[in-house]
Amino acid sequence: MAFNFQSDYMEGAHPLILQRLAETNLEKTAGYGSDPYSLQAKERIREACECPQAEVQFLVGGTQTNATVISALLRPCQGVISAETGHIAIHEAGAIERGGHKVLIVPHYEGKISAADIDSYITDFYADANYSHMVMPGMVYLSQPTEYGSIYSKAEMADIHDVCRKHHIPLYVDGARLAYALGSPQNDLSPPDLARLADIFYIGGTKCGALFGEAVVMPDPGLIPNFFTVIKQHGALLAKGRIVGIQFLTLFTDDLYTRLGRHALSMAEMLKEGLHAKNIPFFFEPPTNQLFVILPDSLVFGPDGQAGFCFWEKYDDSHSVVRLATSWATTPADINQFLALL
């Protein structure tokens, strides 16, 4: 299939990344992220976040990163607050629970959770005289953008940050698709804002132009003592660390990371206009690279079904919600072919 909108990691990597990997392929460098490329990439990320003291570590994938960070932050009796639609609550095969921690779900609003609901959850928890017999809320998990492609504003993130400070728990932000949030015209939350408002977050590479890799940023390097060793213990430390380091060094050269996000957003806008022109009903129109439309089940599940989109949920007895995700590599030709098929 020439086009595929099932997700934003269907392609390999941006050509500049492949070029740099090929150019450095036979070099001999130190391992585990201590090579010159990884060190330069970490410094570029600190500069982008305006956080010179931050600890930056590279991991391989999003689920691995979430499981490693969350297990390192929580005490054995604690759980993590998440939207009921959060990635860790649905699409990570129980990775957090397998690590011994419960995902504590709260209602979502277009994929987002509110500071008020987080505050109420924690306040009500400790108002129960039997709270010592229950899983304690130990941190808050958000993603930017969310599973529904919505984004938190700076004000919303600041309010959640304040609630976390009030209750003395850390705020963790999953940035698997961060490039697509940064590229949105509606976005007002920058990497320096994240470094100021989140206790720990990661910058996604896998879904944003890299072959694989995520960059964990910890503005206070003392938040997780011996974090490097914790990563190793979880089997998440890449021996050939330069492979991820080179990728992030490339992404953070000449603003490539942000430019890739903006391209995906322009392609999403083109796709959106084409769907509207064909009177395809929308379930939700987020401001990032994911679109959610309602299609007849005959198209979704028929002989020609799954034509380049991802089933999301049932809408009614004869229709389903599907997700279409553009990426850094989507072309106008991809979109025109898909619209012609519809």
Secondary structure by P-SEA (a helix, b strand, c coil): ccccccccccccccaaaaaaaaaacccccccccccaaaaaaaaaaaaaaccccbbbbbbccaaaaaaaaaaaaccccbbbbbccccccccccccccccccccbbbbbbccccccaaaaaaaaaaaaacccccccccccbbbbbccccccccccaaaaaaaaaaaaaabbbbbbbccaaaaaaacccccccaaaaaacccbbbbbcccccccbbbbbbccccccccaaaaaaaaaccccccaaaaaaaaaaaaccaaaaaaaaaaaaaaaaaaaaaaaacccccccccccbbbbbbcccccccccccccccccccccccbbbbbbbbcccccaaaaaaaaaac
